[in-house]
Amino acid sequence: MTFAQHFGRLRPLKLSTRSHILSNSHPFNATAQINYLSKRFRTCPSSPPSTRPFSQTSSSSKWGLFSNNDIPDDADEVILEQNEDGTWLISGPSDDHRTKTSSSDSKKKSHLAIAEELLQENFGHSSFRHEQAAAIETVLRGDNALVMFPTGAGKSLCYQIPAIAFPRLDEQDGSRTAQEAGITIVVSPLNSLIKDQIDSLKRRGIPAENIDSTKSSQEIRQVYASMAKSQLRLVYCGPERLVSPEFVDTLRQVPGGIRLLAVDEAHCVYEAIARFADEIEAERVICLTATATPRIAEDICNKFKINRGNIFRTSPYRPNLELRAQCIIRPLSDPDIENLETNKLHPEGTRKVTEHMSKLEALNKFLTMHPGPTIIYVATRSTAEHLASELESMDFDVKPYHAGLDNIFKQYVQDQFMASKLKIVCATVSLGMGLDKPNIRNVVHWQLAGTVEEYIQQIGRAGRDGKKSQCMFFLSSNSFYYREMFSRWNTPSLQSIKNLIVDIFSKAHRVKIGGMYKTSLFRQSTKFDIRLTAMSIIYTKLELEYGFLRATTNIYTSMKFKFTPCLGYSMVLKGNSNPVAKAILIGSTQEHNVLNINVAAVAEIHNVDAWDIIEHLVHLHEYGWIRLYSRNVVERYVILKKIPGPEDDAFINKIANEIYESFLEQEKIALTENRQVIDLITGDGCYSLALAKHLGSHLPDGKTKCGHCNYCLTGIPVEEPPRKLKETTPESIKEVLEATEIRDDPRFLARVAFGLVTPRIAAEYLAKHRVFGSMKDHNFEALLEEFTKVCETAGENENKQ
């Protein structure tokens, strides 16, 4: 059906003269208006059917229109009709039409007017910014939307305003009672951001809650009760909550249903959440991201059925950010050497300046020239600690931050940094998720960012107050290894995947449809030499791609923990009247300094909920009161369809090969993304334009350069440091083979040589062996090829025997 035929079936269309398309600053032409209509009514033709001038020949027309300036000031709406000859007619509403319009309708406020009122009343802003208004209008009229705003551009208002607007719209329309106002669910992987938003909303008098592991079962039940009574407007949770049957069942029983599902950081979690949106029958969905590439944005739209006219984006360009880069290749000159506190001497007494020392001195100069709150991003935990230590010895006010540090220390570092009592943080990617400090003056990349999107997110934390800020990228050859290591880390061997599938099928095929398959991912990870993250990916594929099973809540059977010395929490727990706290203390048995608790047994004896015990201990661990040493977890999956038996070799081989190929593809993508970061920094062009194009955007006003990045200022691309890979020798291969008797897995041997830790390598105590990582300056594919030959020869010899 053509566009004209589609509208021929409708009554004449009424168009608001207050539409942004009809604003006085935009000429009212047919192409613009038809494009607007095609988006509004989801027809989305590739081009408008007609761009002829609007006809002025009809006698029913009160006025002919070529420009919005011709519309009388008192015209609230115009009517668009198409004549038989294909020309378009615009007219004012007839007197008959005016008389048919009820007085109550004329008093109704538009969605945007209500949204603007709520913005002023609750957030103190007089108007929306950028594309906020358009995105909010889209959601309020019931459509799904994708919002692509840069960090700090106000994405959260795009779901917070609709969440509080629904009851007011219901009251105006008389369509629902206050008890049927429904709720907005916000799914976000950023726990710190959730906490900050909840606190902010509550200060503004907006009823909102979150559900996470810090809440007890009783507190969660209280949230559920508030949801059932329509007392909350927003509920935040992490993606992991979506597998809880109790949570999903509660959502289905909310009076008024799920008015809006907001998916924050959608580029990270959209695949797992798309099915959830259907399960809970969300009326509408809004996905939000700062760094989705065009490919990811297209996939998000397909998954959530988002009309391409409902994508709202603003340019990621930040004019106050000075994007800089420096390549570290050559040793420093003698005067520079004398200034190095870390200067070392060769045994012969001659000076040797390493690449690291040159890089450290360059960082020293940068930090000295640009004082102010600074985040230095590094690739590994050990680098965060070592670099912080080196900078501290150079009299910089600095602390490390990474996921492996004690929670109390991490919170201390973040609090000090937020309060500007700490100047510099050396951090992995774990710092910054949800961090909102407006006056960060510098963001430094000491090592390669994993992706261009990661780089954009991290530099986006600088200068949110609008003041000039520096973003420095140090490029050196030793950065390449770490990124390649991360890219290849997750890929298991084909044989490991096959063995795992056989293990799963041998147990799960005996479970009836709807029954529960139970396992321990940790034990399977160790047994089959597959990292836990890769294990999760495999189970997710069996769920989403093959439809065999569905993850549900886990069970912790036993836990081991120890009280930390700080604050004497064991005494606080002893004085706690909470029956869960008493059950933990009474039911725990001590062995040396470690306490053991059988969760199920203690829960039954003391008549408390097992989940309360688990969540209480996890809560204490997260806040640093105790240290959990082991958590024996039983992962549970509901069987959705009949699973083949382990004897079905052909089917198992097919699935194993498909999963293995997907890991290889992801490895290839990760390596390509690493290459994109290097190409960005060493490219022959404006950094800001390249970043905008990567996200499918552009610079404001069609500019082709920002004028203040490294390339725009110098006109010279940053040199790419050479990476000299060594040739594989029989002697180096022999050294690795002498360290282990394993000959059935070439990828395992290649990982030992390259320095990639796996469960099997840890179990064999090879991670501390001198050969571990001894060939990290070799080509990994060449290593894999050599060790494949070794394993094939060993297999042939075994068959002969």
C-alpha positions in Angstrom: 0.0 0.0 0.0 1.4 3.4 -0.9 1.7 6.3 1.5 -1.2 8.1 -0.2 -3.4 5.0 -0.2 -2.7 4.5 3.5 -3.9 8.0 4.3 -6.8 7.8 1.9 -8.3 5.2 4.3 -8.1 7.6 7.2 -10.2 10.5 8.1 -8.6 13.9 7.4 -5.6 14.3 9.6 -5.5 17.0 12.3 -2.0 18.5 12.8 -1.0 20.6 15.8 0.4 23.9 14.8 2.6 23.7 17.9 4.5 20.7 16.4 8.2 21.4 16.1 7.8 20.7 12.4 5.4 23.6 12.2 7.5 26.0 14.3 8.0 29.5 12.8 11.7 28.8 12.4 11.1 26.0 9.9 9.5 26.6 6.5 6.4 24.5 6.2 7.1 22.3 3.2 5.5 19.1 2.0 8.6 16.9 2.3 9.2 17.8 5.9 5.6 17.4 6.9 5.1 14.1 5.1 8.4 12.8 6.6 7.1 13.7 10.0 3.7 12.0 9.4 5.4 8.8 8.0 7.4 8.6 11.3 4.4 9.4 13.4 2.2 6.7 11.9 5.0 4.2 11.4 4.7 3.8 7.6 8.3 5.0 7.1 8.5 5.1 3.3 11.9 5.5 1.9 10.8 8.7 0.2 7.7 10.8 0.4 5.2 10.0 -2.4 4.7 13.6 -3.4 6.5 16.9 -2.8 4.1 19.0 -4.8 3.0 22.3 -3.2 -0.1 22.2 -1.1 -3.2 23.0 -3.1 -5.2 26.2 -2.5 -8.0 25.3 -4.9 -10.5 23.7 -2.5 -13.5 25.8 -1.6 -13.6 24.1 1.8 -10.3 25.6 2.7 -10.4 28.5 5.1 -6.8 29.4 4.1 -4.1 28.0 1.9 -0.7 27.4 3.4 2.8 27.4 2.1 4.5 28.7 5.2 3.8 28.4 8.9 3.9 32.2 9.1 0.5 32.2 7.3 -1.2 30.2 10.1 -3.4 32.5 12.2 -2.3 32.8 15.8 -5.6 31.4 17.1 -5.3 28.2 15.0 -4.7 25.3 17.3 -4.8 22.7 14.5 -4.9 22.3 10.7 -6.4 19.6 8.6 -4.4 17.7 5.9 -6.3 16.0 3.0 -5.1 14.7 -0.3 -7.1 15.5 -3.4 -7.8 12.9 -6.2 -5.1 14.5 -8.4 -2.5 13.8 -5.7 -2.1 17.3 -4.5 -2.4 18.0 -0.8 -4.8 20.4 0.9 -4.3 22.0 4.2 -7.3 23.8 5.8 -8.3 25.2 9.1 -11.0 23.3 11.0 -14.5 24.1 9.8 -17.0 25.7 12.0 -18.9 22.4 12.2 -15.8 20.7 13.4 -15.2 23.4 16.0 -18.7 23.0 17.4 -18.2 19.2 17.7 -15.2 19.6 19.8 -16.2 19.4 23.5 -15.2 22.1 25.9 -13.5 19.5 28.1 -11.3 18.4 25.2 -10.2 22.0 24.6 -9.1 22.2 28.2 -6.9 19.1 28.1 -3.2 19.7 28.3 -0.8 18.1 25.8 1.6 15.4 26.8 4.5 17.8 26.4 2.8 20.5 28.5 2.3 18.1 31.3 5.9 16.9 31.0 7.2 20.5 31.2 5.1 21.1 34.3 6.5 18.1 36.0 10.0 19.1 34.9 9.6 22.5 36.6 7.8 21.1 39.7 10.1 18.2 40.5 13.5 19.0 38.9 13.5 22.8 38.8 14.3 23.1 35.1 12.4 25.5 32.9 12.8 23.5 29.6 14.1 20.3 28.2 17.5 20.0 26.4 18.4 18.6 23.1 16.0 15.7 22.1 14.6 15.1 25.6 11.2 16.5 24.8 10.8 14.5 21.6 11.8 11.3 23.3 9.5 11.9 26.2 6.5 12.7 23.9 7.2 9.5 22.0 7.1 7.4 25.2 4.0 9.2 26.5 2.0 8.5 23.4 2.8 4.7 23.8 5.7 4.1 21.4 9.0 2.4 22.1 12.1 4.6 21.7 15.9 4.5 21.6 17.8 7.4 23.2 21.4 7.9 22.3 22.8 10.8 24.3 26.4 11.3 25.4 27.3 10.8 29.0 25.8 13.6 31.2 23.3 14.7 28.6 20.2 13.8 30.7 19.1 10.4 29.6 17.5 9.5 32.9 14.9 12.3 32.6 13.6 10.5 29.5 12.1 7.8 31.7 11.8 9.6 35.0 9.4 12.2 33.6 7.1 9.7 31.9 7.1 7.6 35.1 5.5 10.5 37.1 3.5 11.8 34.2 1.4 8.6 33.8 -0.9 9.2 36.8 -1.5 12.8 35.8 -2.4 11.8 32.2 -4.7 9.1 33.6 -6.5 11.6 35.7 -6.9 14.0 32.8 -8.2 11.3 30.5 -10.2 9.5 33.2 -8.9 6.3 31.8 -7.5 4.8 35.0 -7.9 5.2 38.7 -5.0 6.2 41.0 -4.7 2.6 42.1 -4.2 1.5 38.5 -1.3 3.9 37.7 1.1 1.0 37.1 4.8 1.3 37.5 8.1 2.0 35.6 10.8 -0.6 35.8 14.4 0.6 35.3 16.9 -2.1 34.5 20.5 -1.0 34.9 23.9 -2.7 35.4 25.2 0.3 37.3 24.6 -0.3 41.0 26.2 3.0 42.1 24.1 5.0 39.6 20.9 3.2 40.9 21.7 4.3 44.4 22.4 7.9 43.4 19.2 8.1 41.4 17.0 6.6 44.1 18.4 9.0 46.7 17.8 12.0 44.3 14.3 10.9 43.5 13.3 10.5 47.2 14.7 13.9 48.0 12.3 15.3 45.4 9.4 13.5 46.9 9.1 10.9 44.0 8.4 7.4 45.4 11.1 5.1 44.1 12.9 2.0 45.3 15.5 -0.5 44.2 15.8 -4.2 44.6 19.3 -5.6 44.9 21.5 -8.0 47.0 21.9 -5.3 49.8 18.3 -5.7 50.7 17.0 -8.5 53.0 14.2 -10.7 51.9 11.9 -8.8 54.3 12.9 -5.5 52.7 12.3 -6.9 49.2 8.9 -8.1 50.2 8.1 -4.6 51.5 9.0 -3.2 48.1 6.8 -5.8 46.5 3.9 -4.9 48.8 4.4 -1.2 47.9 4.3 -2.1 44.2 1.0 -4.1 44.7 -0.6 -1.0 46.3 0.6 1.4 43.5 2.7 3.4 46.0 5.8 3.5 43.8 6.4 5.2 40.5 9.8 3.7 39.7 11.6 0.5 40.7 15.2 -0.1 39.8 16.9 -3.4 39.5 19.9 -5.1 37.9 19.7 -7.5 35.0 20.3 -10.5 37.3 16.9 -9.8 39.0 15.0 -10.7 35.8 15.6 -14.4 36.3 13.8 -14.4 39.7 10.4 -16.0 39.2 9.1 -14.2 42.3 10.1 -10.8 40.8 8.4 -11.6 37.5 5.3 -12.9 39.2 5.1 -9.7 41.3 5.4 -7.5 38.2 2.5 -9.4 36.5 0.3 -8.6 39.5 1.0 -4.8 39.7 -2.3 -2.9 39.3 -2.1 -1.1 36.0 0.8 -3.2 34.8 4.2 -2.1 33.6 3.7 1.3 32.0 7.3 1.6 31.0 10.4 -0.6 30.9 13.6 1.5 30.8 16.8 -0.3 29.8 19.8 1.7 30.8 23.2 1.0 29.2 21.2 -0.8 26.6 24.3 -1.7 24.5 25.5 -4.0 27.3 22.3 -5.8 28.3 19.7 -5.5 25.6 19.9 -9.1 24.3 19.0 -10.6 27.7 16.2 -8.1 28.4 14.3 -8.3 25.2 12.5 -11.5 26.1 11.8 -10.2 29.6 9.9 -7.2 28.1 7.5 -9.6 26.5 7.2 -11.8 29.6 6.0 -8.9 31.8 3.9 -7.4 28.9 5.5 -3.9 29.2 3.3 -1.3 27.5 6.3 0.5 26.1 10.1 0.3 26.2 12.8 3.0 26.2 16.4 1.9 25.7 19.2 4.3 26.6 22.8 4.3 25.7 25.7 6.7 25.2 27.9 4.5 23.0 25.9 2.2 20.7 27.4 1.8 17.3 25.0 1.9 14.3 25.1 -1.9 14.2 24.1 -2.2 17.9 21.5 0.5 17.5 19.9 -1.4 14.6 19.9 -4.7 16.7 18.3 -2.9 19.7 15.6 -1.6 17.4 14.9 -5.0 16.0 14.9 -6.7 19.4 12.5 -4.2 20.9 10.4 -3.3 17.8 11.5 0.3 17.8 10.4 2.4 14.9 13.5 4.0 13.2 11.7 7.3 13.5 11.8 6.9 17.3 15.6 7.0 17.6 16.7 10.2 19.3 20.4 11.1 19.3 22.6 14.1 20.0 26.2 14.5 18.8 28.7 13.0 21.3 31.0 16.0 20.6 32.1 17.9 23.8 33.8 21.2 22.8 35.4 21.6 26.3 37.4 18.3 26.0 40.9 18.6 24.6 41.7 15.2 23.1 45.4 14.5 23.1 47.7 11.5 22.4 51.4 10.8 22.7 53.4 7.8 21.3 56.2 6.5 23.6 58.9 4.9 21.5 62.4 6.3 22.0 64.3 6.6 25.2 64.5 10.0 26.8 67.5 12.3 26.5 70.2 12.4 29.2 68.8 15.6 30.9 65.4 13.8 31.2 67.2 10.7 32.6 68.7 12.7 35.4 65.2 13.8 36.5 63.9 10.2 36.8 63.6 9.0 40.4 63.1 5.5 39.1 66.3 5.6 37.0 68.1 2.2 37.1 71.7 1.3 36.1 72.8 -1.8 34.2 75.2 -4.1 36.0 77.9 -2.6 33.8 77.1 0.8 35.2 75.5 2.2 32.0 72.1 3.8 32.1 69.2 1.9 30.6 65.9 3.8 30.1 63.0 1.4 29.5 59.9 2.3 27.6 58.0 2.2 30.9 60.4 4.8 32.4 60.0 7.1 29.4 56.2 6.7 29.7 56.3 7.4 33.4 58.2 10.6 32.9 55.8 11.7 30.2 52.9 11.1 32.7 54.8 13.1 35.3 55.1 16.1 33.0 51.5 15.9 32.0 50.2 15.7 35.6 52.5 18.6 36.7 51.3 20.8 33.8 47.6 19.9 34.4 46.8 19.7 38.1 43.3 18.9 39.1 41.1 15.8 39.7 42.4 13.0 37.5 41.4 9.5 36.5 44.2 7.3 35.0 42.7 4.3 33.3 44.8 1.1 33.2 44.1 -2.4 31.9 44.9 -4.6 34.9 44.6 -4.6 38.7 48.3 -5.0 39.2 49.0 -2.0 36.9 46.6 0.1 39.0 48.5 -0.7 42.2 52.0 -0.5 40.8 51.4 2.8 38.9 49.8 4.4 41.9 52.8 3.4 44.0 55.2 4.9 41.5 53.3 8.1 41.3 53.0 8.3 45.1 56.8 8.0 45.3 56.9 11.1 43.0 54.8 13.0 45.6 51.5 12.8 43.7 48.3 12.4 45.8 47.1 9.1 44.3 45.3 5.9 45.2 44.5 2.7 43.2 41.0 1.5 42.5 39.9 -1.9 41.1 37.4 -4.6 41.7 39.7 -6.8 43.7 40.3 -4.3 46.5 38.4 -4.4 49.8 35.0 -2.7 49.5 35.7 -0.4 52.5 38.9 0.8 50.9 37.2 1.3 47.5 34.4 3.3 49.1 36.9 5.4 50.9 38.9 6.1 47.7 35.7 7.0 45.8 34.4 9.2 48.7 37.7 11.1 49.0 37.9 11.6 45.2 34.3 12.8 45.0 34.9 15.3 47.9 38.1 16.5 46.1 40.2 15.4 49.0 42.1 13.0 46.7 43.5 14.3 43.4 44.3 11.2 41.3 42.9 7.7 41.0 44.7 4.9 39.1 41.8 2.7 38.1 40.5 -0.1 36.0 37.1 0.1 34.2 35.4 -0.7 37.6 35.7 3.0 38.5 33.4 5.4 36.7 30.2 3.3 36.2 27.7 5.8 37.5 30.4 8.2 38.8 29.1 11.7 38.5 31.9 14.2 39.5 31.5 17.4 37.5 35.0 18.8 37.9 37.2 16.0 36.7 39.9 17.9 34.8 41.9 15.1 33.3 41.2 11.6 32.0 44.4 9.7 31.1 44.6 6.4 29.3 47.8 4.7 30.4 47.0 1.6 28.4 44.8 0.9 25.4 41.1 1.2 25.9 39.3 -2.0 24.9 37.0 -0.4 22.4 36.3 3.0 20.9 33.0 3.0 22.9 34.8 2.4 26.1 37.2 5.3 25.3 34.2 7.6 24.6 32.5 6.6 27.9 35.7 7.2 29.9 36.6 10.6 28.4 33.0 11.5 28.9 33.6 11.6 32.7 35.9 14.7 32.2 34.6 18.3 32.3 31.0 17.7 33.0 30.9 21.2 34.5 31.6 22.5 31.0 35.1 23.7 31.8 38.2 22.9 29.7 39.5 19.4 30.5 42.3 17.3 29.1 42.0 13.7 27.8 45.5 12.2 27.2 46.2 8.8 25.6 49.6 7.3 26.0 50.4 4.8 23.2 53.2 2.3 23.7 54.0 -1.2 22.4 53.5 -2.9 25.7 49.8 -1.9 25.7 49.1 -4.2 22.8 49.8 -7.4 24.7 47.3 -6.7 27.5 44.5 -6.1 25.0 45.2 -9.2 23.0 45.3 -11.2 26.2 41.8 -9.9 27.2 40.5 -10.6 23.7 41.7 -14.2 23.6 41.1 -15.0 27.3 37.5 -16.3 27.1 37.8 -18.7 24.1 37.7 -22.3 25.4 39.0 -25.2 23.3 36.5 -27.1 21.1 37.1 -30.3 23.1 36.3 -28.5 26.3 33.0 -27.3 24.9 32.1 -30.8 23.7 32.9 -32.3 27.1 30.7 -29.8 28.8 27.8 -30.3 26.5 28.0 -34.1 27.0 28.0 -33.5 30.8 25.0 -31.2 30.6 23.0 -33.5 28.3 23.8 -36.6 30.3 22.0 -35.2 33.3 19.5 -32.8 31.8 18.0 -35.2 29.3 16.5 -37.2 32.3 14.7 -34.1 33.6 11.1 -33.7 32.5 9.9 -30.6 30.7 9.2 -28.0 33.4 11.5 -29.7 35.8 14.7 -28.4 37.4 18.2 -29.1 36.2 20.8 -28.3 38.9 24.5 -27.9 38.5 27.6 -26.0 39.8 29.1 -23.8 37.2 32.2 -23.4 39.3 32.8 -27.2 39.4 32.1 -27.5 35.7 34.5 -24.6 35.0 37.3 -26.4 36.8 36.6 -29.8 35.3 36.4 -28.7 31.7 38.9 -25.8 31.7 36.4 -23.1 30.8 36.4 -19.7 32.5 33.3 -18.8 34.5 32.5 -16.0 32.1 32.6 -18.3 29.2 30.5 -20.9 31.1 27.8 -18.3 31.5 27.9 -17.5 27.8 27.5 -21.2 26.9 24.5 -21.6 29.2 23.0 -18.4 27.8 23.3 -19.8 24.3 21.6 -23.0 25.4 18.8 -20.8 26.7 18.4 -18.0 24.1 19.6 -19.7 20.9 18.7 -23.3 21.4 15.7 -22.9 23.8 16.6 -25.9 26.0 16.5 -24.3 29.4 15.9 -21.0 31.3 18.0 -19.8 34.2 16.2 -19.3 37.5 17.3 -18.4 41.0 20.4 -20.0 42.4 20.8 -21.9 45.8 23.8 -21.4 48.1 24.3 -24.7 50.0 27.2 -23.7 52.2 29.4 -20.6 52.8 32.8 -19.9 54.3 33.6 -16.5 55.8 35.8 -14.7 58.2 35.3 -11.4 60.1 37.5 -8.6 59.0 39.4 -6.9 61.9 37.8 -3.5 61.2 35.2 -2.1 63.5 34.7 -5.3 65.4 31.6 -6.3 63.5 31.4 -9.7 65.2 30.5 -7.8 68.4 27.8 -5.8 66.5 26.4 -9.0 65.1 26.3 -10.6 68.5 24.3 -7.7 69.8 21.9 -7.8 66.9 18.4 -9.0 67.7 17.7 -10.0 64.1 17.0 -13.7 64.1 19.0 -14.1 60.9 22.1 -12.6 62.6 21.6 -14.9 65.6 21.2 -17.9 63.3 24.5 -17.1 61.5 26.4 -16.8 64.8 24.9 -19.8 66.5 24.9 -22.0 63.4 28.4 -21.3 62.2 31.3 -23.7 63.0 34.8 -22.4 63.3 37.9 -24.0 61.8 41.0 -21.9 62.6 40.0 -18.4 61.6 37.3 -19.4 59.1 33.6 -19.9 59.9 31.5 -22.4 57.9 27.8 -22.4 57.7 25.4 -24.9 56.2 22.8 -22.6 54.9 19.9 -25.0 54.4 20.4 -26.8 57.7 20.8 -23.6 59.8 17.7 -22.1 58.1 15.6 -25.1 59.0 16.8 -25.4 62.6 16.4 -21.7 63.4 13.2 -21.2 61.4 14.5 -18.5 59.1 14.6 -18.1 55.3 17.7 -19.5 53.7 17.8 -16.6 51.3 17.9 -14.2 54.3 21.0 -15.9 55.5 22.7 -15.8 52.0 21.8 -12.2 51.4 22.8 -11.1 54.9 26.3 -12.6 54.4 26.6 -11.2 50.9 25.6 -7.8 52.2 28.2 -8.0 54.9 30.8 -9.1 52.4 30.1 -6.3 50.0 30.4 -3.7 52.8 33.7 -5.2 54.0 32.4 -6.5 57.4 33.3 -10.1 56.5 35.3 -11.8 53.8 33.6 -14.6 52.0 36.0 -17.3 51.0 33.8 -19.8 49.1 30.2 -19.9 48.1 29.0 -23.4 47.1 26.3 -22.4 44.6 23.8 -24.6 42.9 22.7 -23.0 39.6 19.2 -24.0 38.6 17.6 -24.1 35.1 14.1 -24.9 34.1 14.0 -27.4 31.2 11.9 -26.0 28.4 12.0 -28.8 25.8 13.3 -32.4 25.5 17.1 -32.5 25.6 18.9 -35.2 23.6 20.9 -37.8 25.4 24.8 -37.8 25.6 24.9 -40.6 23.0 23.7 -38.3 20.2 27.2 -37.5 18.9 26.2 -35.8 15.7 23.9 -33.3 17.5 26.4 -32.6 20.2 29.2 -32.1 17.7 26.9 -29.7 15.8 26.1 -27.6 18.9 29.7 -27.7 20.2 31.1 -26.5 16.8 28.5 -23.7 16.5 29.3 -22.5 20.0 33.1 -22.7 19.4 32.7 -20.8 16.2 30.8 -18.1 18.0 33.7 -17.7 20.5 36.2 -17.5 17.7 34.0 -14.8 16.1 33.8 -12.8 19.4 37.6 -13.1 19.7 38.0 -11.8 16.2 35.6 -8.9 16.9 37.5 -8.0 20.1 40.8 -7.9 18.3 39.2 -5.8 15.6 37.9 -3.4 18.2 41.4 -3.1 19.7 42.6 -2.2 16.2 39.9 0.5 15.9 41.2 2.2 19.0 44.8 2.3 17.6 43.5 3.5 14.2 41.6 6.3 15.9 44.6 7.5 17.9 47.0 7.2 14.9 44.5 8.2 12.2 44.9 11.0 9.7 42.0 13.2 10.8 40.1 14.9 13.5 39.6 12.8 16.6 36.2 14.4 17.5 34.8 13.7 14.0 36.1 10.1 14.0 34.4 9.5 17.4 31.1 11.0 16.1 31.1 9.0 12.9 31.8 5.8 14.9 28.5 6.3 16.7 26.7 7.2 13.5 26.6 10.9 14.3 28.4 14.0 13.2 29.9 17.3 14.5 27.5 20.2 15.1 26.7 22.4 12.1 28.2 19.9 9.7 31.8 20.7 10.7 34.6 18.5 9.4 37.0 19.2 12.3 36.8 20.3 15.9 39.9 22.6 15.7 41.3 21.6 19.1 42.2 17.9 19.2 45.7 16.5 18.7 45.4 16.2 15.0 43.6 19.5 14.4 46.3 21.4 16.3 49.3 19.6 14.8 48.1 18.3 11.4 50.4 15.3 12.0 49.1 11.8 12.9 50.4 10.2 16.1 53.0 7.6 15.3 52.1 4.0 16.0 54.7 2.2 18.1 56.2 -0.8 16.4 55.5 -4.2 17.9 58.3 -6.7 17.1 57.0 -10.3 17.4 59.6 -13.0 17.8 59.8 -16.1 15.7 58.8 -19.4 17.3 61.8 -21.7 17.9 61.9 -25.4 18.7 63.8 -24.6 21.9 61.1 -22.3 23.3 58.4 -24.9 22.4 60.3 -27.6 24.1 60.6 -25.6 27.3 56.8 -25.3 27.5 56.3 -29.0 26.8 58.8 -29.9 29.6 56.7 -28.0 32.1 53.5 -30.1 31.6 52.5 -33.6 30.4 49.3 -32.4 28.8 49.1 -33.2 25.1 45.4 -33.3 24.4 44.7 -29.5 24.1 46.8 -27.3 21.9 45.0 -24.1 23.0 45.9 -25.0 26.6 49.6 -25.2 25.7 49.4 -21.9 23.7 47.8 -20.2 26.7 50.6 -21.3 29.0 53.2 -19.9 26.6 51.3 -16.7 26.0 50.3 -16.1 29.6 46.6 -16.7 29.7 45.3 -18.1 33.0 42.6 -20.8 32.9 41.1 -23.1 35.6 43.3 -26.0 34.4 46.4 -23.9 34.3 45.7 -22.8 37.9 45.0 -26.4 38.9 48.3 -27.5 37.4 50.2 -24.7 39.2 51.6 -23.4 35.9 50.7 -19.8 36.4 53.8 -19.4 38.7 56.1 -21.4 36.4 58.8 -19.6 34.6 57.5 -20.7 31.2 54.1 -19.1 31.8 54.0 -16.0 29.6 57.5 -16.7 28.3 56.3 -16.3 24.7 53.9 -13.4 25.1 56.0 -11.5 22.5 55.1 -14.2 19.9 52.2 -14.4 17.5 49.5 -16.3 19.3 48.1 -18.0 16.1 51.6 -19.2 15.3 51.9 -20.7 18.8 48.5 -22.4 18.4 49.6 -23.9 15.1 52.9 -25.3 16.6 51.2 -26.8 19.6 48.4 -28.3 17.4 51.1 -30.2 15.5 52.6 -31.4 18.8 49.1 -32.7 20.0 48.4 -34.4 16.7 51.7 -36.2 16.8 51.1 -37.2 20.4 47.6 -38.5 19.5 49.0 -40.5 16.6 51.6 -42.1 18.8 49.0 -43.0 21.4 46.8 -44.7 18.7 49.8 -46.8 17.5 50.3 -48.0 21.0 
